[in-house]
């Protein structure tokens, strides 16, 4: 293929990606009022092939958002409502004794709700750590193992989890290993005053909003391939690496606020998340190359849940968002080539 043909193909792929993203965003916006950054974050994770964690107090529309996304992209969807008494088998499935022809019985495996394209893990931090850990293999390896049976997840596969703030009654903090498997952590806030009017009209009137499918599973898989094909210049890679290293206390790039307030910084999964999300940002801007601005734009949702603050930070009310913002201010953003 000639260089000019490659450039034309790259531009066409970027245009198709941006068009698909915006059509899904517009359809979701017909149901979900406001929350534009949250919607963009959820769709970014979906297009990048990652999982997303939504945190906010009950009643802000987190569940409705994920359900609406599943309708807009027209993929099989399952919901798992986490409770303190839920067991791992309730998620991944279990073997059951069933009657067959002739009056005999046989043991067959019944897949759990985790085997789906889009999985809503609702109020994930209301389950015990043992049950939460049942998601780890599925999220990382895209498979579950039960005894000697290995079940592959369908493609595309995405876990969208919601959680209530951990200071609420009946919640269990997610283990660091599980948090690290989420591409993004998004904070869902209260609506603006002007948004309440639209919320009332859409949810309490006789007319209901019908979400039309504007994409499908094959398109999502193709768009994920487009994301991974976006090139990243050395200067952008270096900037992302330094941002991640700056979250690690005691590193050469860590600002003093991080060294004093952080127990654990972001792992290499942090830089992977920055790269994938930045590629989505570039495509939405009509570019088939990542710049440092793209990386800075996704740093907060990609890194906030990968930083473990110490007791000093908790006592001083130093949030992980504050620490990520300090890292962004401390690391010089180099000029793109």
URSUL-V572353 format. One record per run of one state. SS is the DSSP state (~ for helix, > for strand, _ for the rest). FROM is the first residue (numbers start at 0). TO is the last residue. Records with the same first field share a line. If there is no record, write none. Layout:
SS: FROM-TO / FROM-TO
//
This chain:
_: 0-1 / 29-34 / 48-50 / 55-60 / 73-75 / 81-87 / 99-103 / 111-116 / 122-122 / 126-127 / 132-132 / 141-141 / 146-147 / 152-156 / 163-174 / 179-182 / 187-191 / 204-215 / 229-229 / 232-232 / 246-254 / 264-266 / 284-287 / 290-290 / 306-306 / 309-309 / 315-318 / 330-336
~: 2-28 / 35-47 / 61-72 / 88-91 / 123-125 / 128-131 / 133-140 / 175-178 / 192-203 / 216-228 / 233-245 / 255-260 / 267-283 / 291-305 / 310-314 / 319-329
>: 51-54 / 76-80 / 92-98 / 104-110 / 117-121 / 142-145 / 148-151 / 157-162 / 183-186 / 230-231 / 261-263 / 288-289 / 307-308
//
